[in-house]
Structures are given as structure tokens and as C-alpha cells.
Amino acid sequence: MNGFCFTVDENKCVHCGRCVSSCSSVILSLDEAGLPRMKDGVDGVVGWDGCYRCQHCLAVCPAGAISIFGKDPRDSLLPEEMATPRQLEALMRNRRACRRYQDREVPREEIDQMLQLLENVPTGSNMQTLGFNVVYRKAEMDKFRKLVREEAFRLAERGIYPGNFSKADWQKQLDWEPGRNPGDMFFVNAPHILVIHSQKDRGQWRTDPVLAAAWFDLICACRGLGSIIMSYPVGALSHMPELEKLLRIPENGYYSLILGFGYPEYPYARGVQREGIAQIRELTF
Ligand SMILES: Cc1cc2nc3c(=O)[nH]c(=O)nc-3n(C[C@H](O)[C@H](O)[C@H](O)COP(=O)(O)O)c2cc1C
């Protein structure tokens, strides 16, 4: 018995071996009867200790014969329900950074549904150490944006500007603010923010939160919500340790972006038309 509850329905198994060949931990093999079994552990390296918990064995099985972690394969979403290439293209071409929001909140249940989806974001070594700190209530966000803004102006008087900004950069932001994001150059008046953090030194801790941010941006877009990926407020908060603490990033936590989201003030009627300047280079060897 193992703690992973790996079971095979022997009546369903078609002995195709896909579970074995898709197991990146290399801990499965077929026994004499052609049924998948865990390989013997060697010094605790192989065996269930090595399981990445990726569930590929459950997902790849054409017969739905494998269960792991107590999951019933019949509860999985099926590939037939995946977006078509055209649908994905439309999503990617029509998503836009949103800097104009309605003065209302996204329901907590909807935010939670979106965050649950982020459990599916790939993470290095399938570590899944991501944490999601979210401002659900606009009134709370309004308090935070005010605190950050006031502190930024206090710091600017002392010659300290967001991130690596020079005085000229700061002045530019001040000049742009009224037209670009009236009253809130940092969080662009977003009613909610999401801070995705990872655990330093575990897996791909610098990259994982960035991937998750990109996914969240798309999740918002397909639900008709506006969203924006922001690094500017992170640069500002880097000079405000007391305010940064309010984001409740754990001691060894890492984040490099803040996402703003909410109902957009107006929808965009069409996608932009990129210039086709992506530099694509064939590699041959
Ligand atoms: C890593 C990253 C950081 C960004 N930081 C900010 C930011 O701090 N403030 C902001 O208004 N926009 C920020 N943006 C949004 C970009 O400015 C925006 O994506 C760009 O203008 C293109 O617009 P589009 O996303 O609608 O195509 C950021 C985008 C990325 C990818």
C-alpha cells in the first residue's frame, strides 16, 4: 500500500504501456500480466518518493483504468472540450491590457474559480509551490492604493523613485498620469489585485509565477474581465518595506509582478494587428 492510492482497474487496462512511457519519474513498469506497477524503490530515489504527482498516468490511459491520489478518471475534463485553434487565436489576439475599470467588484466565487484554474499551470518539477494573494474587496484596494501613492510622493521628496527610476522617469509618470491612469499610476485603478508568489530556491521559482500570471491574464480575457500585468507597482513597493509586508508574501517568497483585474469600463471592439515583426529563425545543425 502506498500513500498515492495508485490503482489499476484490471478489467479495463488494455496493456498499452502509455502510463509507463509517459511517466517522467520513471517509476512505473508493466508486470508479467501487462499491468502497470510501481518499480522497486532504490535508496528511496526510485519508487513513489520520486513521483512528480503530475497525474499523467491517469490522464494518458485510453481506457480510464488508472486512478491515483484517489481521483476517479471519469471526473476529468475531456480533450473534446478544448478550445479550437481559432478560439485560442481569437483569445490571444483580443486580450488587452486593461487600464480602465468599472467601479464594481468581481464576485468572490468567480475570483476563486479563476484561481482554482491556476492549479493547472505547469511548474518546474511540478513543484506547485505557487501562492495566490488576492484583494477581493475594492474598498481594501482603495486603502492600499492610497497608502502606496502617499508613500511614493513622500519618497520622491527625498529623491527616491520607483524601482530604478531616475527623477526624469518619475516626472514622466507624473505627466502621463492624468490621461493614462487618473489618480493611480501604480495600480491603474484596478478594483482587485493578485500577487502570485513562489518559494525561493524551490524548482523554477522565478519563472513559475510569470507563467501563472500569463494564464490568469487569458482566463480574465475569456470571461470578459479586464486585466493587466504590472511591474511598476513592484518597483515602487521595493522601496516601501512596511507596505510591501501588507501583501503577506511569505518569508522566503518571491514575486515579480502584480496583476490588476476587474470589469472593464468598455469592451474593445476588435483585436490589434501586430506588425509581423516577431523574429523567427530556423535552426539547423
Ligand atoms: C512584464 C510586464 C510588466 C508590465 N507592467 C506594467 C505596468 O507596471 N503598468 C502598466 O500600465 N502596464 C504594464 N504592462 C502592460 C504593457 O504595457 C502592455 O502589455 C502593453 O502596453 C501592450 O498592450 P497589450 O497588453 O494590450 O497588448 C506590463 C506588461 C508586462 C508583460
The ligand as a MOL file (V3000), in Angstrom:
LIG
                    3D

  0  0  0     0  0            999 V3000
M  V30 BEGIN CTAB
M  V30 COUNTS 31 33 0 0 0
M  V30 BEGIN ATOM
M  V30 1 C 6.1100 42.1520 -17.5390 0
M  V30 2 C 5.1160 43.2440 -17.8250 0
M  V30 3 C 5.0340 44.3150 -16.9690 0
M  V30 4 C 4.1080 45.3330 -17.2000 0
M  V30 5 N 3.9980 46.3580 -16.3100 0
M  V30 6 C 3.0540 47.3010 -16.4940 0
M  V30 7 C 2.8640 48.3370 -15.5290 0
M  V30 8 O 3.5020 48.3600 -14.4850 0
M  V30 9 N 1.9200 49.2770 -15.7640 0
M  V30 10 C 1.1690 49.2560 -16.9030 0
M  V30 11 O 0.3390 50.1470 -17.0820 0
M  V30 12 N 1.3070 48.2770 -17.8320 0
M  V30 13 C 2.2130 47.2900 -17.6450 0
M  V30 14 N 2.3320 46.2610 -18.5470 0
M  V30 15 C 1.3770 46.1720 -19.6710 0
M  V30 16 C 2.0310 46.5160 -21.0040 0
M  V30 17 O 2.3410 47.8690 -21.0050 0
M  V30 18 C 1.0700 46.1310 -22.1170 0
M  V30 19 O 1.0570 44.7310 -22.2070 0
M  V30 20 C 1.4590 46.7460 -23.4480 0
M  V30 21 O 1.1210 48.0890 -23.4380 0
M  V30 22 C 0.8000 46.1060 -24.6450 0
M  V30 23 O -0.5890 46.1860 -24.5310 0
M  V30 24 P -1.4690 44.8780 -24.6590 0
M  V30 25 O -1.0920 44.0140 -23.4780 0
M  V30 26 O -2.8650 45.3500 -24.6060 0
M  V30 27 O -1.1050 44.2130 -25.9510 0
M  V30 28 C 3.2630 45.2500 -18.3210 0
M  V30 29 C 3.3540 44.1440 -19.1880 0
M  V30 30 C 4.2440 43.1500 -18.9270 0
M  V30 31 C 4.3000 41.9640 -19.8600 0
M  V30 END ATOM
M  V30 BEGIN BOND
M  V30 1 1 1 2
M  V30 2 1 2 3
M  V30 3 2 2 30
M  V30 4 2 3 4
M  V30 5 1 4 5
M  V30 6 1 4 28
M  V30 7 2 5 6
M  V30 8 1 6 7
M  V30 9 1 6 13
M  V30 10 2 7 8
M  V30 11 1 7 9
M  V30 12 1 9 10
M  V30 13 2 10 11
M  V30 14 1 10 12
M  V30 15 2 12 13
M  V30 16 1 13 14
M  V30 17 1 14 15
M  V30 18 1 14 28
M  V30 19 1 15 16
M  V30 20 1 16 17
M  V30 21 1 16 18
M  V30 22 1 18 19
M  V30 23 1 18 20
M  V30 24 1 20 21
M  V30 25 1 20 22
M  V30 26 1 22 23
M  V30 27 1 23 24
M  V30 28 2 24 25
M  V30 29 1 24 26
M  V30 30 1 24 27
M  V30 31 2 28 29
M  V30 32 1 29 30
M  V30 33 1 30 31
M  V30 END BOND
M  V30 END CTAB
M  END
